[in-house]
Amino acid sequence: MSRNYKFHNPEGLYFVSFAGVEWLDVFTRIEYIDILLQSLTFCQKEKGMEIIA
């Protein structure tokens, strides 16, 4: 199932949560951790995303 989230207020504060399907080993393989960190870093630099926690 695909979900598209649209954030209409660029000044707003949003809570985003996600869950792995079938509890994939996202945080146990270094390759997956690197992809996640690269994606978050890109969003911080290019889209101005602030990570609070």
N, C-alpha and C positions, 0 to 999 in steps of 0.2 A: 504494500500500500504506500502510495506516495503522498506526501503532504507538502504544500507550499505555504510558507509563512511569509507574510508581508508586514514590514514594519513601516507604518505611515508617518510616525513622528520621529524624525532623526534626533531630536533632543530628548526623547523619552528613555526611560530606563526599562529594560526588558529582562525577564527571567527566562532562560532557555535551559531545557533539560532534555536529555536523550537517554535511550537505553539500547544496549546491544541486542541484536536478534540472536536467539539461541545461545546467549552468553558467549559470544565469540571472544577469543583471547586477545582483545584489543590492547590491553595493558601488560601483556606478558611477552609480547614479541617486539623487539626493538624496531623492526621495520614499521609496524603499525604506530608505535609511539612517535617515531620521527614524522610520519605523515600527519598525525594529529597536531604535533607541535608546529610543523611548517604551515599548516592551514591556519592555526590560531595566530601565528606570527604575521602571516600575510594579512589577515583581517585587521590586526592591530595597526600595521603600518599603512595599508592601502585604504582601509575603510574607516579608520578611526575608532575601532572597537576597543572598549575598555573592559578588562577582565577584573572583576571584583573579588571573586573567590574561586 
